[in-house]
Amino acid sequence: MDTQQRKELYQSLFLNSPNGDKVLEDLMGIFYDKNIFVKGGVEGDRQTTFNLGSREVLSFILRNLNQTIEVTLDGSNDPTN
């Protein structure tokens, strides 16, 4: 899948489907909007690393959605420009 296909798919799934925004909000609540750093030596380090990995997945989705939104907002994909 190329970058443009990914952007279009993510937009279709998360921005244009009836429940996409609800799913994205739920995923953010579980994996993104939480304290990622955990105290506790080696075990704390492992949990922190796990949390960072989980958060990175949502960051990737959000970066792709933001790129799509920016293109739409600045009119770059408007054929009349």
C-alpha positions in Angstrom: 0.0 0.0 0.0 1.4 3.4 -0.9 1.2 6.5 1.2 -1.7 8.0 -0.7 -3.7 4.8 -0.5 -3.1 4.6 3.2 -4.2 8.2 3.7 -7.4 7.6 1.8 -8.1 4.4 3.6 -7.6 5.9 7.0 -9.7 8.9 6.1 -12.5 6.6 4.9 -12.3 4.5 8.0 -11.8 7.0 10.8 -13.3 10.3 9.4 -16.0 9.2 6.9 -17.6 6.1 8.5 -20.4 6.5 11.0 -18.5 4.9 13.9 -14.9 5.7 12.9 -14.5 8.6 15.2 -15.9 6.6 18.1 -13.4 3.8 17.5 -10.6 6.3 17.2 -11.7 8.0 20.4 -11.9 4.6 22.2 -8.4 3.6 21.0 -7.0 6.9 22.1 -8.5 6.5 25.5 -7.0 3.1 25.9 -3.5 3.5 24.3 -2.8 7.2 23.9 -4.3 9.4 26.6 -2.5 7.8 29.5 0.6 8.1 31.5 3.2 6.1 29.5 6.1 6.2 32.1 6.0 3.6 34.8 8.3 3.5 37.9 9.7 0.3 39.1 13.2 -0.7 37.9 13.4 -3.3 35.1 9.7 -4.1 35.2 8.8 -0.4 35.0 11.2 0.0 32.1 9.5 -2.9 30.3 6.0 -1.5 30.9 7.1 1.9 29.8 8.5 0.5 26.6 5.3 -1.4 26.0 3.3 1.7 26.6 5.4 3.7 24.2 4.9 1.0 21.5 1.2 1.1 22.0 1.1 4.9 21.8 3.2 4.9 18.6 0.5 2.9 16.8 -2.0 5.7 17.5 0.6 8.3 16.7 1.0 6.7 13.3 -2.7 6.7 12.6 -3.0 10.3 13.8 -0.1 11.4 11.6 -1.8 9.9 8.6 -5.1 11.5 9.4 -3.5 14.9 10.1 -1.8 14.7 6.7 -5.2 14.0 5.1 -6.9 16.8 7.0 -4.1 19.3 6.1 -4.4 18.5 2.4 -8.2 18.9 2.6 -8.0 22.2 4.5 -5.4 23.9 2.4 -7.2 22.9 -0.8 -4.3 21.0 -2.2 -6.6 18.3 -3.5 -9.1 20.7 -4.9 -9.0 20.3 -8.7 -10.2 23.9 -9.1 -6.9 25.3 -7.7 
